[in-house]
Amino acid sequence: MDEKFKLKAKNKTSHSTAAEKYSTNSSIENVCTATTERTNSNGTTKPLISPAKTAKLGSAQDFDDILEVVGSFGRYQKMMMFLIFMPVSFFAAFTSNLFLFQMVLPDYWCHTPGRENTSLSLAEWRQLTRPSSNGEPSRCLMHEISWMSYNNTSTFTVTNKTKECNNGWEFDTTEYSATVGTSLEWVCERDHYSHYTMSVSMAGNAFGSLIFPILADKYVGRRFMFFVALSLQIIFTIPLLWVTNAAVHIALRFLQGLCFETNYLMPYVIYMEVIPPERRAHGVMVSFIAWTFGMCSTAFVAWLVPHWKYLAVISIFPSLLGFLYWRHLPDSPRWLLAKGKVHQCADVLLQISATNKAQVSRPEVEAKLEELMRRQPVDHPLSDVLQYPKLAVRTLMLFLVSFMQFVVYSVAMLSMTVLPNSFLAHFVLSIFELPSNFFGWAVIHYMGRRFMVYCTFLLLSVFCLAAYFCIQNEWLLLTILGFVKFFSTCGLFVVFLMTSEVLPTPVRTSGTGITVVFGMLGMGVAPHVLHVRHHLSAP
């Protein structure tokens, strides 16, 4: 095996060490030959960098050592966390969850003309003209009505004969003034279109999470791909406002879905690559907290604006605001180094050092980066991971865990119709994620990743089974689903953390993307699980 790809056996127990060994050797020469002094106007000399910093930079063995010198978790990283990483996480959750409220299909029934000729209320007329089957009111059949006129007085008789809706449908507007299903009349034999649309959108999400990170890793970088995703989200959302054809609408949802996860993943990976490995669990927790608040705010906005077209317009604004980061979001210095872009990598590191008030010089940094670059391959396909059995097994396990956790998470997320008030149900299910972030971080910190994965699967099995026996009690069922969301979020916490720790830098973005692809495939299954549950009356 080529020496550049060798993993030392003595480091097998360390995820982050194994990942870094993938791209660097274990030894490095000290080639700090750059000028480290400058002459002042009075003829005295002053070091450009302190001797301590020079020694540290000169003895740096890998990129993490360089990051320590310029500041691995200083003012720069904290500003990036609060001003970029957390807002992006918030708005990514906000945008993707607005889509759920657009696709809700409220109760509907056949429009039966003639009520205006009676003194009956809408509820009385609906109860009179809407047939029932097995105690459930029909959505697609109506009673035939026989009208008679005598002395300018109209009388009617409701017969036992039923017929299909031939005058259109009426919809329950208690919560929503209009959704995609009500506007495009996705009802009766087409009522599954809403579920298909959600699945197609998730398929687009999966495809985008597969292709865009690979393009980012191989060609254009994380920063550029982030702005591409923002642009595509705007471009494919606007036509939805006037498209009425179901096939075109669903196709646009697929194209729109390409961007939902990518506009979160790119800043996520960039941030994870400018903080030290021991801070990554904290970074994931912060991201999940911001994501939770984004989900909670979605319910409030949808309650204030219960029309799907207005919600679609609102979903565009976060993408527009994202372009404010054009001058402030850097590309990943690790990726720049892996692509041989030493000068640009040094620019980012010097910006980090200046913000963190760490005095380092460009010649020193570039000399060390040149040395690191010579010791690592510039380009790697993700398939190279398969050369290392333990790393390959861990990666495949991450893919599988991601799929299973996202199936359960999505079923709980889409169960917001468990209460008559779907806005309240969505808020309650979302707020359950907030303590799970702190709980997940604490368990991982003290008990480890493996323990967390085992516990989440065990507890999810218990609560999913318990949900079956709580169908008749709405609030109890909502509570059970809340705990399902709680523990599935903990499971996803582990997935995203271990993805940043296990996968090496050259393939971290594409590997994270494929992990998300498996998750999106799981999310694509969830609407059909709920659709089957609706017909079988099971949770």
Backbone hydrogen bonds, N-H to C=O, Kabsch-Sander energy under -0.5 kcal/mol:
donor,donor_aa,acceptor,acceptor_aa,energy
5,F,2,D,-1.6
6,K,3,E,-1.4
11,N,8,K,-1.3
12,K,9,A,-1.7
14,S,11,N,-1.4
15,H,13,T,-0.6
18,A,14,S,-2.2
19,A,15,H,-2.0
20,E,16,S,-2.1
21,K,17,T,-2.5
22,Y,18,A,-0.9
23,S,20,E,-1.4
24,T,20,E,-1.1
31,V,29,E,-0.9
33,T,31,V,-2.2
38,R,46,K,-1.9
40,N,38,R,-0.5
40,N,44,T,-3.5
43,G,40,N,-1.6
46,K,38,R,-2.4
48,L,36,T,-3.5
49,I,36,T,-0.7
54,T,50,S,-2.5
55,A,51,P,-2.5
56,K,52,A,-2.3
57,L,53,K,-2.9
58,G,54,T,-2.7
59,S,55,A,-1.7
60,A,57,L,-1.0
65,D,62,D,-0.5
66,I,62,D,-1.4
67,L,63,F,-2.6
68,E,64,D,-1.9
69,V,65,D,-1.5
70,V,66,I,-2.1
71,G,67,L,-1.3
78,K,74,G,-2.1
79,M,75,R,-2.6
80,M,76,Y,-2.4
81,M,77,Q,-2.1
82,F,78,K,-2.4
83,L,79,M,-2.8
84,I,80,M,-1.6
85,F,80,M,-2.9
86,M,81,M,-2.7
88,V,84,I,-2.4
89,S,85,F,-2.1
90,F,86,M,-2.6
91,F,87,P,-2.6
92,A,88,V,-2.2
93,A,89,S,-1.8
94,F,90,F,-2.2
95,T,91,F,-2.7
96,S,92,A,-2.1
97,N,93,A,-2.0
98,L,94,F,-1.5
99,F,95,T,-0.9
100,L,96,S,-0.5
100,L,97,N,-0.5
101,F,97,N,-1.1
102,Q,98,L,-1.3
103,M,99,F,-1.1
103,M,100,L,-0.6
109,W,170,E,-2.1
111,H,168,G,-2.5
112,T,110,C,-0.6
115,R,112,T,-0.6
117,N,114,G,-1.7
118,T,115,R,-2.2
125,W,121,S,-2.7
126,R,122,L,-2.5
127,Q,123,A,-2.2
128,L,124,E,-1.8
129,T,125,W,-2.2
130,R,126,R,-1.5
133,S,136,E,-2.7
136,E,133,S,-1.7
138,S,131,P,-3.3
142,M,163,K,-2.4
143,H,129,T,-2.3
144,E,161,K,-2.8
146,S,157,T,-3.0
147,W,145,I,-0.6
148,M,155,T,-3.1
150,Y,153,T,-2.9
153,T,150,Y,-0.9
155,T,148,M,-3.5
157,T,146,S,-2.4
159,T,144,E,-2.6
159,T,157,T,-0.7
163,K,142,M,-2.3
165,C,140,C,-1.0
167,N,168,G,-0.5
170,E,109,W,-2.9
172,D,107,D,-2.7
173,T,171,F,-0.7
177,S,306,P,-1.8
178,A,306,P,-1.5
180,V,102,Q,-2.6
183,S,179,T,-2.5
184,L,180,V,-2.4
186,W,181,G,-2.4
187,V,185,E,-1.7
190,R,187,V,-2.8
191,D,188,C,-1.9
193,Y,190,R,-1.9
194,S,191,D,-0.6
196,Y,192,H,-2.5
197,T,193,Y,-2.8
198,M,194,S,-1.9
199,S,195,H,-2.3
200,V,196,Y,-3.1
201,S,197,T,-2.4
202,M,198,M,-2.2
203,A,199,S,-2.2
204,G,200,V,-2.5
205,N,201,S,-2.3
206,A,202,M,-2.7
207,F,203,A,-2.7
208,G,204,G,-2.9
209,S,205,N,-2.5
210,L,206,A,-1.1
211,I,207,F,-2.8
212,F,208,G,-2.0
214,I,210,L,-0.8
215,L,211,I,-2.5
216,A,212,F,-2.8
217,D,213,P,-2.9
218,K,214,I,-2.6
219,Y,215,L,-2.7
220,V,215,L,-1.7
221,G,216,A,-1.7
224,F,220,V,-0.5
225,M,221,G,-1.5
226,F,222,R,-1.8
227,F,223,R,-1.4
228,V,224,F,-1.8
229,A,225,M,-2.3
230,L,226,F,-1.8
231,S,227,F,-2.1
232,L,228,V,-2.5
233,Q,229,A,-2.1
234,I,230,L,-1.6
235,I,231,S,-2.6
236,F,232,L,-2.3
237,T,233,Q,-0.7
237,T,234,I,-0.5
238,I,234,I,-1.7
240,L,237,T,-1.0
241,L,238,I,-1.7
242,W,239,P,-1.4
243,V,239,P,-1.4
249,H,245,N,-2.5
250,I,246,A,-2.6
251,A,247,A,-2.2
252,L,248,V,-2.4
253,R,249,H,-1.9
254,F,250,I,-1.7
255,L,251,A,-2.1
256,Q,252,L,-2.9
257,G,253,R,-2.3
258,L,254,F,-0.8
258,L,255,L,-0.6
259,C,256,Q,-1.5
260,F,257,G,-0.5
261,E,257,G,-0.5
263,N,259,C,-2.1
264,Y,261,E,-1.1
265,L,261,E,-2.7
266,M,262,T,-2.1
268,Y,264,Y,-1.6
269,V,265,L,-2.8
270,I,266,M,-2.3
271,Y,267,P,-2.7
272,M,268,Y,-2.3
273,E,269,V,-1.5
274,V,271,Y,-1.5
275,I,272,M,-0.5
279,R,276,P,-2.0
280,R,277,P,-1.3
283,G,279,R,-2.0
284,V,280,R,-2.6
285,M,281,A,-2.1
286,V,282,H,-2.4
287,S,283,G,-2.2
288,F,284,V,-2.5
289,I,285,M,-2.2
290,A,286,V,-2.2
291,W,287,S,-2.3
292,T,288,F,-2.4
293,F,289,I,-2.1
294,G,290,A,-1.9
295,M,291,W,-2.1
296,C,292,T,-2.5
297,S,293,F,-2.2
298,T,294,G,-1.1
299,A,295,M,-1.1
300,F,296,C,-1.1
301,V,297,S,-2.3
302,A,298,T,-2.8
303,W,299,A,-1.8
304,L,300,F,-1.8
305,V,301,V,-2.5
307,H,305,V,-0.9
308,W,178,A,-2.0
311,L,307,H,-2.0
312,A,308,W,-2.2
313,V,309,K,-2.0
314,I,310,Y,-2.5
315,S,311,L,-2.0
316,I,312,A,-0.5
316,I,313,V,-1.4
317,F,313,V,-0.7
317,F,314,I,-0.8
319,S,315,S,-0.5
319,S,316,I,-0.5
320,L,316,I,-1.9
321,L,317,F,-2.7
322,G,318,P,-1.5
323,F,319,S,-0.6
323,F,320,L,-1.1
324,L,321,L,-2.1
325,Y,322,G,-1.7
326,W,323,F,-1.5
328,H,325,Y,-0.8
329,L,325,Y,-2.8
336,L,332,S,-2.4
337,L,333,P,-2.2
338,A,334,R,-2.4
339,K,335,W,-1.8
340,G,337,L,-1.7
341,K,336,L,-2.9
342,V,340,G,-1.5
345,C,341,K,-2.2
346,A,342,V,-2.7
347,D,343,H,-2.0
348,V,344,Q,-1.8
349,L,345,C,-2.3
350,L,346,A,-2.9
351,Q,347,D,-1.9
352,I,348,V,-2.4
353,S,349,L,-2.7
354,A,350,L,-2.4
355,T,351,Q,-2.2
356,N,352,I,-2.4
357,K,354,A,-0.8
358,A,353,S,-3.4
359,Q,357,K,-0.6
360,V,358,A,-0.8
365,V,361,S,-2.2
366,E,362,R,-3.2
367,A,363,P,-2.2
368,K,364,E,-2.1
369,L,365,V,-2.5
370,E,366,E,-2.6
371,E,367,A,-1.7
372,L,368,K,-2.4
373,M,369,L,-2.8
374,R,370,E,-1.8
375,R,371,E,-0.9
375,R,372,L,-0.6
376,Q,373,M,-1.1
384,D,381,P,-1.8
385,V,382,L,-1.9
386,L,383,S,-1.5
387,Q,384,D,-1.8
388,Y,385,V,-1.9
392,A,388,Y,-2.9
393,V,389,P,-2.6
394,R,390,K,-2.3
395,T,391,L,-2.2
396,L,392,A,-2.5
397,M,393,V,-2.3
398,L,394,R,-2.0
399,F,395,T,-2.0
400,L,396,L,-2.1
401,V,397,M,-2.8
402,S,398,L,-2.5
403,F,399,F,-2.0
404,M,400,L,-2.2
405,Q,401,V,-2.7
406,F,402,S,-2.3
407,V,403,F,-1.8
408,V,404,M,-1.8
409,Y,405,Q,-2.8
410,S,406,F,-2.5
411,V,407,V,-2.0
412,A,408,V,-2.1
413,M,409,Y,-2.3
414,L,410,S,-2.8
415,S,412,A,-0.8
417,T,414,L,-0.5
418,V,415,S,-1.7
419,L,416,M,-0.6
422,S,420,P,-0.9
425,A,421,N,-2.1
426,H,422,S,-2.4
427,F,423,F,-2.1
428,V,424,L,-2.7
429,L,425,A,-2.6
430,S,426,H,-2.1
431,I,427,F,-2.7
432,F,428,V,-1.2
433,E,430,S,-1.7
434,L,431,I,-1.1
436,S,432,F,-0.8
437,N,433,E,-1.3
437,N,434,L,-0.8
438,F,434,L,-1.0
439,F,435,P,-2.8
440,G,436,S,-2.9
441,W,437,N,-2.0
442,A,438,F,-2.4
443,V,439,F,-2.6
444,I,440,G,-2.4
445,H,441,W,-2.3
446,Y,442,A,-2.2
447,M,443,V,-3.3
448,G,443,V,-0.9
448,G,444,I,-0.8
452,M,448,G,-1.3
453,V,449,R,-2.1
454,Y,450,R,-2.3
455,C,451,F,-2.4
456,T,452,M,-2.4
457,F,453,V,-2.0
458,L,454,Y,-2.1
459,L,455,C,-2.8
460,L,456,T,-2.4
461,S,457,F,-1.7
462,V,458,L,-1.6
463,F,459,L,-2.4
464,C,460,L,-2.6
465,L,461,S,-1.8
466,A,462,V,-2.1
467,A,463,F,-1.8
468,Y,464,C,-0.7
468,Y,465,L,-0.8
469,F,465,L,-0.5
469,F,466,A,-1.1
470,C,467,A,-1.6
471,I,468,Y,-0.6
473,N,470,C,-0.8
474,E,472,Q,-0.8
477,L,473,N,-2.6
478,L,474,E,-2.5
479,T,475,W,-2.1
480,I,476,L,-2.4
481,L,477,L,-2.7
482,G,478,L,-2.0
483,F,479,T,-1.9
484,V,480,I,-1.9
485,K,481,L,-2.5
486,F,482,G,-2.3
487,F,483,F,-2.5
488,S,484,V,-2.2
489,T,485,K,-2.1
490,C,486,F,-1.5
491,G,487,F,-2.0
492,L,488,S,-2.2
493,F,489,T,-2.1
494,V,490,C,-1.7
495,V,491,G,-1.9
496,F,492,L,-2.7
497,L,493,F,-2.0
498,M,494,V,-3.0
499,T,495,V,-1.9
500,S,496,F,-1.4
501,E,497,L,-1.1
502,V,498,M,-3.4
503,L,499,T,-1.4
507,V,504,P,-1.1
508,R,505,T,-1.2
511,G,507,V,-2.7
512,T,508,R,-2.5
513,G,509,T,-2.4
514,I,510,S,-2.3
515,T,511,G,-2.1
516,V,512,T,-2.2
517,V,513,G,-2.2
518,F,514,I,-2.1
519,G,515,T,-1.5
520,M,516,V,-3.1
521,L,517,V,-2.2
522,G,518,F,-1.6
523,M,519,G,-2.1
524,G,520,M,-2.1
525,V,521,L,-1.0
526,A,522,G,-1.2
528,H,525,V,-0.7
529,V,525,V,-1.7
530,L,526,A,-2.2
531,H,527,P,-2.0
532,V,528,H,-2.4
533,R,529,V,-2.2
534,H,530,L,-2.2
535,H,531,H,-1.4
536,L,532,V,-2.2
537,S,533,R,-1.4
538,A,533,R,-1.6
